[in-house]
């Protein structure tokens, strides 16, 4: 049997939505290889546990697989701040629908919106499953479950100021494209910084997986946006 490896986070988040915090297969298959990454595999399997940044992966016997390690402050901070971070990104991509001049910028904005919207759902579900506060206005979930809204005192890396957002909303055409790309590059760079902290200081395996996916996906998008910025400037 082949070793279990980290599943794509898109499947991870869908599974999280369906189970309120537990990773499950979203394919509907009964194949045990589709079981959740946080569920111990059958006794005859081995588990490939992803290493933290700079560390090698580790092959574990089933009995040594981590059992639902409780999250720590770094995990909660990452999930809470990343929800707010994604929400602002969606505001930016919504503006691009009517203001962007370059079709490649509009296409990029659509892809960001399509990926980060479902990710918000998954992160909200992770917080709610643990009866933790959810950022106000998070896709209509803010304050649900009687747990109140999450505090917003902690700075969120890469977030645009209200002045920046107002300038983006007032721009149009090529000027908008340039502001959008510069702002979103800064936004993504903030996400990478947050993901690095979660991977090095967090304890929850699901959070580490999401952070790794953010680092990979948004790192690639930064390179794409830098190329686009050179083209529209």
N, C-alpha and C positions, 0 to 999 in steps of 0.2 A: 504494500500500500504506500502510496506517495505521501510525504510529509504534508501536514496542514500548513498553509501559508496565509499571510494577511490578506483578507478579502478587500476588494475596492470599497471605499467609504460610501459610495452611492448605495450599494447593497446594505452596508452597515446601517445607514441612517434609515432606510426603509424598514429594515428589521426592527430597529429601535422604536419606530413609530407604531409598529404593529404589536409590540410587546411591552411598551412602557419601560424600556431600559435594557431588555435582553436582546442580544443579537440572534436573529434567526434567519433561515433561508427565505428569500423573497421569490424564489422560483416555483414554489409549490411542490418541489421534488421531495421524495422520501429518502433520497440517497443520503446516507450518514455523512458523506463528505461535504454536504451542503449545510451541515449543522453550524451553529453559531461559534464564532471564534472564542467566545468566553465560556463555552460549554466544554467540559472535559471530553476528549475523544474516546473512542472505544479502547479497551485495555491493550489491544494488539497494535495500536497506532503510536506514532511519535508526534511530537508537537514542535514546530519551528517557531520559537518566540522571537519577534523582531527585537534587535538590540537598540539601545538609545543612540543618539548621534555620536559617531566615532567608535561605537562598539560593534562587535560581531553578533550575528544571530546565534541563538542558543537552542540546541536540540534537547528536549525534555522528555522524560518518560511520563506517561499519563498521570501517575500518582504524584509527580512533582509539579504538575501544571498549577499555576496560581488560581486560587479559588475566590473569585469575586472580591478582590482586594478593595477595601473601602477607599473612596476618593479622599484626596487631601485638598488643602486650600488652593494649591496651584491648579488642580483640575477644575474646581468650581470657578475660579477666577477666569480661566481660559474660556470655559463654556459660556459664562455670563457675558464677558466682554466681547467674545466673538459673535454672539447674537446681535449686540448693538452695532458692532462693526459691519456685519452683513446687512443689517437694516439700512444703514447709511449707503452702502453700496447699491442696494436696490433703489433708493431714492435717486442716486446718480444715474443708474441705467434707465430709469423711467424718463428722466429728462432727455436722454439720448434719443428716445423714440421719435421725438418731434423736433429736436434741435440739431442733431448731428448732420453734417453735410456728407461726410465720407461713408459710403456703404460698409466699408470694412470696420469702421468705428461702431456703426449701428449693429453689425453682426457680432462684434466682440461684446457689446453691451448686452445683447440678447443671450449670449452664452453664459455670461456672468450671472445674469438674472435667473436663468434656467437651472444653474447649479447651486447658487446660494440660497434661493427660496426654499428648496427641500432641506438643505442643511440647517436652516433656521428651525424648521419643524423638528428635526431630529435632536437638535441641541435643547430645544424647549422641552421635548419629551424626556430627555435625560435628567434635566433639572426637576421637572414635575414628578418623575418617578421616585426621586429622593426627597420630595417635599421641600425643595429649595426655592428661593425667590426667583422669579422670572423678570427680565427687563420689561418695563412698561411698554405696551404697544407691540410686543413681539408677535406679529401675525395674529393679533387678537387674543393672545394668551396672557397678556400682562395682568398679574394679580389674580389669576384663576386659582382655584383649589384652596382658597383661603390662606395662601402663603404670602400674599402681598407682593409688591414689586421689588425687584432687586435694587440695591443701592447703586448710585452712579458716581460716587465720589472718586473711584480709582480712574486714573487717566487711561484712555484706550489708544494704543499705538496707531499712528497713521490716520486717525479720524480728522476729517476736514472741519475747520471752524465754521460757525454760522456765516461769517463773512465770506468764506470760500464758497459755501453752498449758495449763498445769495448771488455771488458773481457768476457762478455756473448757471444758475437759473436765468440770469439776465443775458447770457451769451447766446449766440446763434451761429450756425454755419461753421466755417473754418475756425473761428475764434473759440467756439464751443468745443470743437474736436480737440484743440490743443489743451484747453483747460481741463477737459474731461480726462485726457490721457495722462497729463501731468498729475492730476489729483488722484487718479486711480492707481498709478504707479506708486505714489506715496502711500496710498491706502493699503495696497498689497504688501509693500515693504513692512508696514506696521504689523500686518498679519503674520509675516514670516518671523518677526521678532517675538510675537506672542506664542507662535507655535513652538519655537525653540525652547522657550521657558517651560511650556507644558511638557515637552518631551524629556527635558532634563530634570525637572523638579516634580512632575506629576506622578501619581501612583496608579491611576485607573487605566487599564489596558485599552478600553474603548476610546478614552480621551486621547491617549497616545497615538492611536491609529488615526483618529480624525486630524490631529495636529500634523502627523506625517503627511497625510493627504493634502492638507492645506499648504504645507511647505512645497510639496511637489507641484501641485496644480497651479498655485498662484505664482510660484517661481517661473514656471513656463509662460504664464500670461504676462509677467513683467517683461520678459524678453520680447514677446510679440508686441506689446504696447510701445516699447522703446523703438522698435522698427517702424511702427505706424506713426509715431510722433515725428520721426525723421522725415517721413513722407508727406505729412500734412503741414509741417512748419515752413 
